[in-house]
Amino acid sequence: IFATSLLLGTTITISSHHWIMAWTGLEINTLAILPLISKSHHPRAIEAATKYFLVQAAASTLVLFSSMTNAWHTGQWDITQLTHPTSCLILTAAIAMKLGLVPFHFWFPEVLQGTSLTTGLLLSTAMKFPPITLLFLTSHSLNPTLLTAMAILSAALGGWMGLNQTQIRKILAFSSISHLGWMAIIISYDPKLTMMNFYLYSLMTAAVFFTLNTMKVVKLSTLMTAWTKVPALNSMLLLTLLSLAGLPPLTGFLPKWLIIQELTKQNMALMAMAISLLSLLSLFFYLRLAYCTAITLPPHTTNHMKQWHTSKPTHISIAILVTLSLILLPLSP
């Protein structure tokens, strides 16, 4: 039921013309994911669900408020006809809250840390699709200066705050924040690039989350001893992480390359330079994750029992996702 509701909510939002329908879809989505977050009945999971609910409810209210303000001033309920400047600003804030863009990012790492890896994957990909679609539909009327400022801050904070983490879910949450920065900076100039960036990000994140789920790894210290379980998968995880960091010639480099190119075309070379340099911060913690996967003997004696090969076969979807997140750029024309 909850999975169907998620699909339904997303479909309603992305196919709606009317603001009220978009809002309805967002609400259905929020209500459907809450039981999935709090499924484990662990206090942290309940706390995560509560935080998620409060933030999303506030953001949905702001979406409704901005569309009503716009309708009040212009008489238009159409999503693409968002013309009133105040409405545009409120909507940008609301969507930033929904997505977890800086300065509304505080809830996201906490919520992701409180959930399982599969729900975490849903939160970082599927739940961000409807808000990004709304940004895509209204991209021509949004304020580019505000979006650029948010984007640069997101790339910076996503990189800086991820440096200090040992929990892999939190690291992935901060990586998500910095990727959202890359999406937000280009949405006013080339919305299609934002969508492409989002699809590729979802692909690579799905590969990482599924791999970690198979290896039953949630923190760095267990990642160090995980190589004995599924050695092949472990080496693939290393490459997928580097792809997520955006190293050429892997898939993750493609959106970064195109975004930098487009920003330079728009005479925003300084912004392109700033966001590229800030992505080096997140590269650092991806490299640390990759180093932990590559390490065969931990540098200190661990308290973990060494597991040997798991009998559980790996699912074919992991193979497809990992392959795509590594060689999509060399394969594409």
N, C-alpha and C positions, 0 to 999 in steps of 0.2 A: 504493500500500500504506500509506504513512504517513498520507495523508489519511483513508483508511478507518479506520485504527487510532485516529486522533484522534476521529473520530465515534463509533467503538465504545467507546473509553474513557470519553468524555463520557456516552454513553447508559447505560453500565453504572453509572456513579456516580450519575447523576440518577434512575435508576429502581430503585436498590437499597434493600432494607430492612435488610440485614445489613451490619455494619461491614466485614467481610472483603471483601465484594463492592465496597463503596465504595472501599476501599483498592486493590483490584485495578484498578478503573477509573482511579484517579489514577496508578497505576504505568504502565499502558498509555499513558496520555496523555503522561507524562514521557518514556517511551522513544520515542514516536512523534515528538515535537517535536525531540528532540536532533539527528537527522540533518538536519532542516530548518534548524536554527540553524547547524550546522557545514558546510552545503552548499558555501559559497564557498571553503573550505580556507584562508581568510585566518587568520593567527595570532590576530587579534582575535576572529574567529568561533569558533575552537577554544576560546579562553579563555572566551568567553561560554557556550559549550556546557558546558564543565567546571563553571563557576560555577553554571549553572542546574541541572546534574545534582546537584551536592553539596547545594545548598539544598533542592531538591525531594525528594531522597532522605531528608534529615534530617527534613523536614516530614512526609513519608509515614510514617516510622518513629514520629514523635510521634503521628500520627493512630492508628496501630495500637496504640501504647502506651496512649493514653487510652482507647480502646475496650476493650482488654484489662483495664485497671484497673477500668473500669466493670462489665465482665462478671464480674470476680473478686468485686466487692463486691455486685452486685445480681443476677447470673445472667442479665442481659438483653443480647442482642446486637443488639436493634432500634435503629436510628439515632435514632428519636424518643424512646426511653426513656433518654436519657443523663441520669442523675439524680445521680451522685456528684460532689460539688463539685470535687474534685481533677481528675477526668476532664474536667470542663467547662473548667477553667482550662488544662489541657494542650492540649485541643482548640482553644481560642481561640488559644493561642500557635501551634499547628501551622498552623491556617488562615491566621493573620496572616502566617506565613512563606511559605505557598503563594501568598498574594495580593500580598505585598510591602507590608503595612501597617507603619507605624512601630511599634516599633523594629526590625523585621526587613526594612527596605526597601532596604538597601544594595546587594543584588545586582541589583535590577531595572533601574536606569538603565544600569549597566554591560552587562548582558546585552542590553538593547534597543539600545544603541549598537553592539554587535558584530554585529547581524543585519541582514538586508535589511529593506526597509519592509514587505513582505508578511508575512514571518515575525514582524516586530514587531507587526503588527496581530493576528496569531494569538495572540501572547503577551499582548497587553493586553486581548483580548476573550475568545476561545474558551477559552484556558487558565485564565481566572479564573472561568468558568462553573461547573465542578464544585465548587470550594471554596465559592463563594457559595451553591450549592445546599445543601451540607452545613450551612452557617451557617443557611440558611433553615429546614432541617428541625429543627435543634436550638435554634432561636432562643429558645424558651420557657424553656430551662434555662440559658442563658448568663448570665454576670455582667455586668449593664448598666454598672456603674461602670468596669470594666476596658475594656469596648468604647468607652464614651464617652471615656475618657482616651486610648485609642489613636486614636480618630477625630479628636479635637481636635489631637493631635500630628501626625497624618498631614496634616490640612489645613494646619497651620502649616509643617511641614517641606517638604511638596510645593510650597507657595507660595514659601518662602524660598530653597530650593535651586534652584528653577527660574529665579530672577531672574538668575543668574550665567552661564547657559548660552548657547552659540552654536550647538550642535548641536541640530537640530530633534527628532531621536529622543529625546535626553535631556530636552528640554523636555516632550515628550509623555509620557515616563515619569513625570516629576514631576507632570504634570497628572493622570496616572492615579492616582498616590498620593493626591493631594488629593481626587479624586472618590471613591476608596475610603473616605476618611474620612467623606464624606457618607453613604455606604452603611452604614458600620459604626455610625454614631451612632444610626440609626433602627431597626436590625434587631431590637432587643429589644422595641420598642414597636409597630412596624408593619412586619412582614417583607415584606409585599406591596409597600410603597413602595420597599424596598431593591431588589427585583427589577425594579420599573419603572425606577428610577434606573439600574440596570445595563443594561437593554435600551436605554434612550435614550442612555446613555453609549457603548455599543457601536456604535450607529447613527452617532452624530456622529464617533466616532473612526475608524470605517470610512470615512466620507466624507472625512475629513482625510487618512488614510493613502493611500487610492486616488488622491486628487487629487495628493498629493505624489509618488506613484509615477509618475503620468502625466507630471508636470512634471519628473521626475528631479531632485528637490530634496532635499538632506539637511542643508544648513546655511544660516544666515541670509544669508550673503553671496551664495549662489546664488539664494536666494529673491528678493533685490532685483532680479536681472536676469531673473527668470523671466517677468515680465509680457509680454515680447515673444513668448514661445512660444505660450501659450494665454491670451489676454487675458480671455476670458469666464470660463474656469475659475478664473483668478486672482482675479477679483472675487468669485466664488462662495466661494472658499477663505476670503477675508476674512470673509464673513458666517458661514461655518461655524465659524471660530475664535471669533467673538464668541458664537455659540450655545453652543459648548463652554465658554466662560467663564461662561455662565448669564445673559446679558443678556436682559431682557424686550424684545419679545414673541416671542423665538425659542424653539425647542423646549427648549433647555438650561435655561431658567428654570423649566419646569414641575416637575421633581423638587425643585429647591431650594425653590420656593414651598411645595409640599406638605409637605416635610420640616420647614421652619420652622414651618408651621402646626401640624403634629402635635407637634413639640417644645413649642410654646407650650401646646397642650392638656394635655401631660404635666407642666405646671409646670416646664419646663426652659428658661424664656425666656433665662436667662443663657447657657446652652450654645448656644442658637440664635443669640444675639447674637455670642458668641465665634466660632462657626464661620462666620457670615456675614462678620464682619470679616476673618477669616483668608482667606476666599475672595477678598478684594480683592487679596491678594498675588499669587494666581495670575492674577487679572484683569489685573494689570500685565504679566506676560509674554505673555499672549494678545494684549493690545493692542500689544505690541511686535512680535509676529509679524504681526498685522494691518497694522501700520504698514509693516513691511517688504514686505508684499504690495502695499500701496497705493502705495508709492513708485515713481515712474517713472524718475527718475534717481537713482542712488546718491549719497549726500552726498560721496563721495570717489572718485577714479579707481579703477576696479576692474581687477583683472588678468584678469577673465573676458572671453572673447570673447562679444560680443553674439550670442545665437542669435536667429534669426528664426522665423517660424511653423513648427511641426512638422507634418509631413504626416500623422502617425499620428492616426486618428480617436479621439475619446474614447469610452469604453465607456458603454453606456446605464445600467449599474448605478450609475455615479458620479452621473448626473443624478437617478436615483431617490433615492439616499442623501442627496444634498445637499438636494434638495427636502424630504424628510422631516425632515432635521435643521434646516431653517429654519422650516417653517410647520406643524409638527405641533401646536403649542400653539394658534395662532389657529384651526386647523381643528377641534380637539377641543372637544367641548361643555363 
